[in-house]
Amino acid sequence: MHKEISKVGFIGLGDQGGPMAEAIGERGFELHVWARRPASLAAVEKVPHQVHESVAGLAGSVELLALCLRDDADIWDVLDNQGLLANIAPGTIIVNHGTGDPVEADRIAAHIVEAGGVYLDAPVSGGSPGARTRTLTTFVSGTPDVFEAARAVFETFSDTVKLMGAVGAGQFTKLFNNALTITNMKNVEDVLALARQVCLDIPALIDVISTSSGGSAALRALGHDISPELAEHVHTLMQKDMHHFADAVRARGGNPEQILERGIAGALGLVEAAQLVAASRDDAESRAR
């Protein structure tokens, strides 16, 4: 049985990870951070925290260490090349909040256990808006006792925290969530393109449908959160997630090809769709003046 956690480390103070770390500090946990770029530390400037000069220095100072990194390769780099595992205390909980390969999660877990640590994969859904409002959904997998020990940390930035099963199940759940979101994005793109052809007011259409039966997280995101500039970044992450999804499903004997094809199409169409929405809003604002 794990003791109550008071000292929490966080690595990955980006658009999503920064507000997550801030939320942890707000709730009174002793927050320890490390960042490759000093500018990233601005994310936690409003809460008490201790900055470490190295991953190795941070690793030995905490009971739970959260990683919110881009992909599995970054996890391995921090674990081994940056000296995290060589410096943890026995029983330290290491949490992966990023989205990756469920099969790789098993390898990461075994590597951490060999070094004396404990692993949870706990990817989150809701993006930076959800992190800022502390309304993320956290899909956790690992042993129930470790989950219970870490739950209070996850609840600082989440309104839903769910244990999905053994290691890898959290990553599977996040990939299925993302597959639904990204394939729905293709539906949104197709419908908005048709709306432009028939000269509908696209901003008004998005606003009213968002609160109707045709509403979806994809429609709300494209209508309000995803700018053309952000779309340039997000669509590459969407493609990565769809390929992770397909690889994981194939590894379990499933056939993801139809969903993969639609998801990739949704990702590739995102920039054009975001530009359409932005231009339509500009046109509406011009007419209103």
Solvent accessible surface area in square Angstrom, and as a share of the most:
residue,aa,sasa,rsa
1,M,202,0.90
2,H,55,0.25
3,K,144,0.61
4,E,159,0.71
5,I,12,0.06
6,S,56,0.36
7,K,79,0.34
8,V,0,0.00
9,G,0,0.00
10,F,0,0.00
11,I,4,0.02
12,G,15,0.14
13,L,16,0.08
14,G,44,0.42
15,D,116,0.60
16,Q,43,0.19
17,G,1,0.01
18,G,0,0.00
19,P,20,0.13
20,M,0,0.00
21,A,0,0.00
22,E,32,0.14
23,A,2,0.01
24,I,0,0.00
25,G,7,0.06
26,E,99,0.45
27,R,147,0.54
28,G,67,0.64
29,F,35,0.14
30,E,84,0.38
31,L,3,0.01
32,H,6,0.03
33,V,0,0.00
34,W,28,0.10
35,A,22,0.17
36,R,148,0.54
37,R,153,0.56
38,P,111,0.70
39,A,74,0.57
40,S,21,0.13
41,L,39,0.19
42,A,60,0.46
43,A,35,0.27
44,V,0,0.00
45,E,119,0.53
46,K,170,0.72
47,V,12,0.07
48,P,112,0.70
49,H,64,0.29
50,Q,93,0.41
51,V,63,0.36
52,H,22,0.10
53,E,166,0.74
54,S,50,0.32
55,V,2,0.01
56,A,31,0.24
57,G,36,0.34
58,L,0,0.00
59,A,0,0.00
60,G,48,0.46
61,S,36,0.24
62,V,8,0.05
63,E,41,0.18
64,L,0,0.00
65,L,0,0.00
66,A,0,0.00
67,L,1,0.00
68,C,19,0.12
69,L,35,0.17
70,R,128,0.47
71,D,38,0.20
72,D,18,0.09
73,A,70,0.55
74,D,44,0.23
75,I,3,0.01
76,W,64,0.23
77,D,34,0.18
78,V,2,0.01
79,L,1,0.01
80,D,70,0.36
81,N,120,0.62
82,Q,58,0.26
83,G,16,0.15
84,L,0,0.00
85,L,16,0.08
86,A,90,0.70
87,N,63,0.32
88,I,20,0.10
89,A,49,0.38
90,P,124,0.78
91,G,31,0.30
92,T,5,0.03
93,I,2,0.01
94,I,1,0.00
95,V,0,0.00
96,N,4,0.02
97,H,3,0.01
98,G,10,0.10
99,T,16,0.09
100,G,1,0.01
101,D,31,0.16
102,P,3,0.02
103,V,55,0.32
104,E,31,0.14
105,A,3,0.02
106,D,74,0.38
107,R,131,0.48
108,I,1,0.00
109,A,11,0.09
110,A,65,0.50
111,H,57,0.26
112,I,0,0.00
113,V,95,0.55
114,E,148,0.66
115,A,45,0.35
116,G,32,0.31
117,G,5,0.05
118,V,35,0.20
119,Y,9,0.03
120,L,0,0.00
121,D,0,0.00
122,A,0,0.00
123,P,0,0.00
124,V,3,0.01
125,S,25,0.16
126,G,43,0.42
127,G,31,0.30
128,S,28,0.18
129,P,49,0.31
130,G,7,0.07
131,A,0,0.00
132,R,142,0.52
133,T,89,0.52
134,R,53,0.20
135,T,65,0.38
136,L,0,0.00
137,T,38,0.22
138,T,0,0.00
139,F,20,0.08
140,V,0,0.00
141,S,0,0.00
142,G,8,0.08
143,T,73,0.43
144,P,90,0.56
145,D,52,0.27
146,V,6,0.03
147,F,7,0.03
148,E,87,0.39
149,A,18,0.14
150,A,0,0.00
151,R,77,0.28
152,A,55,0.43
153,V,0,0.00
154,F,0,0.00
155,E,70,0.32
156,T,2,0.01
157,F,0,0.00
158,S,10,0.07
159,D,97,0.50
160,T,65,0.38
161,V,23,0.13
162,K,116,0.49
163,L,49,0.25
164,M,77,0.35
165,G,30,0.29
166,A,79,0.61
167,V,40,0.23
168,G,2,0.02
169,A,28,0.22
170,G,0,0.00
171,Q,1,0.01
172,F,29,0.12
173,T,33,0.19
174,K,20,0.08
175,L,1,0.00
176,F,97,0.40
177,N,46,0.24
178,N,18,0.09
179,A,5,0.04
180,L,121,0.60
181,T,45,0.26
182,I,5,0.02
183,T,18,0.10
184,N,52,0.27
185,M,2,0.01
186,K,48,0.20
187,N,66,0.34
188,V,14,0.08
189,E,16,0.07
190,D,56,0.29
191,V,79,0.46
192,L,3,0.02
193,A,32,0.25
194,L,105,0.52
195,A,5,0.04
196,R,126,0.46
197,Q,129,0.57
198,V,102,0.59
199,C,117,0.70
200,L,97,0.48
201,D,63,0.33
202,I,6,0.03
203,P,12,0.08
204,A,52,0.40
205,L,30,0.15
206,I,0,0.00
207,D,66,0.34
208,V,91,0.52
209,I,47,0.24
210,S,17,0.11
211,T,122,0.71
212,S,60,0.39
213,S,125,0.81
214,G,52,0.50
215,G,25,0.24
216,S,28,0.18
217,A,61,0.48
218,A,2,0.02
219,L,12,0.06
220,R,113,0.41
221,A,26,0.20
222,L,2,0.01
223,G,5,0.04
224,H,113,0.50
225,D,76,0.39
226,I,21,0.10
227,S,47,0.30
228,P,29,0.19
229,E,130,0.58
230,L,70,0.35
231,A,0,0.00
232,E,97,0.43
233,H,92,0.41
234,V,29,0.17
235,H,34,0.15
236,T,58,0.34
237,L,48,0.24
238,M,17,0.07
239,Q,42,0.19
240,K,46,0.20
241,D,17,0.09
242,M,1,0.00
243,H,93,0.41
244,H,36,0.16
245,F,5,0.02
246,A,0,0.00
247,D,74,0.38
248,A,2,0.01
249,V,19,0.11
250,R,103,0.38
251,A,66,0.51
252,R,169,0.62
253,G,71,0.69
254,G,35,0.34
255,N,129,0.66
256,P,5,0.03
257,E,80,0.36
258,Q,154,0.68
259,I,82,0.42
260,L,18,0.09
261,E,127,0.57
262,R,93,0.34
263,G,0,0.00
264,I,34,0.17
265,A,34,0.26
266,G,0,0.00
267,A,0,0.00
268,L,109,0.54
269,G,22,0.21
270,L,0,0.00
271,V,26,0.15
272,E,114,0.51
273,A,7,0.06
274,A,1,0.01
275,Q,90,0.40
276,L,21,0.11
277,V,6,0.04
278,A,33,0.26
279,A,52,0.40
280,S,18,0.11
281,R,62,0.23
282,D,85,0.44
283,D,79,0.41
284,A,26,0.20
285,E,98,0.44
286,S,59,0.38
287,R,161,0.59
288,A,89,0.69
289,R,214,0.78
